[in-house]
Amino acid sequence: MTQQPAGWRKSSRSSNHTACVEVGRVAEGAAVRDTKDRAAGYFTTTGPQWSAFLGAIKTGRYEG
């Protein structure tokens, strides 16, 4: 049985006119979905994967 994500939060960087994402909690990590298309589902990551992703964002790895 797959655990359903809980506590969805919209990204503080999202606005009404751009791509928006929400993050929810799952037992072993995080779930991510498109705010504007919630019916499309979500994907999950492990705790270590999520931490690595956040670390890369904070260091500017994904900035153009």
C-alpha positions in Angstrom: 0.0 0.0 0.0 1.3 3.4 -1.0 1.2 6.2 1.6 -0.7 9.3 0.4 1.3 12.5 0.8 0.2 14.9 3.6 0.6 18.5 4.4 0.9 19.9 0.8 2.6 23.3 0.7 2.9 25.6 -2.3 6.4 26.9 -3.1 7.1 30.4 -1.8 8.7 31.1 -5.2 5.5 30.2 -7.1 3.2 32.9 -8.4 -0.2 32.9 -10.2 1.4 33.4 -13.6 4.3 31.0 -13.6 5.0 27.3 -13.0 3.9 26.4 -9.5 4.7 23.3 -7.5 3.6 21.9 -4.2 5.5 19.6 -1.8 3.9 17.1 0.5 5.3 14.8 3.1 5.6 11.0 2.8 7.2 8.6 5.3 10.5 8.3 3.5 10.9 11.7 1.8 8.8 14.1 -0.2 6.1 14.2 -2.9 6.0 16.9 -5.6 3.1 17.9 -7.8 2.0 20.7 -10.2 -0.3 23.1 -8.4 -2.2 23.9 -11.6 -2.7 20.3 -12.6 -3.1 18.3 -9.4 -5.1 15.6 -11.2 -1.9 14.7 -13.1 -0.5 13.1 -9.9 2.8 13.5 -8.2 6.2 11.9 -7.9 8.1 11.0 -4.7 11.7 11.1 -3.7 13.6 9.6 -0.8 14.8 11.8 2.0 18.4 11.8 0.8 17.3 12.6 -2.8 15.2 15.5 -1.6 18.0 16.9 0.6 20.5 16.7 -2.3 18.0 18.5 -4.6 17.4 21.3 -2.0 21.2 21.6 -1.5 21.7 22.0 -5.2 19.1 24.7 -5.4 20.5 26.6 -2.5 24.0 26.7 -4.1 22.6 27.9 -7.4 23.3 24.7 -9.4 20.1 25.2 -11.5 20.4 28.9 -12.2 21.0 29.9 -15.8 
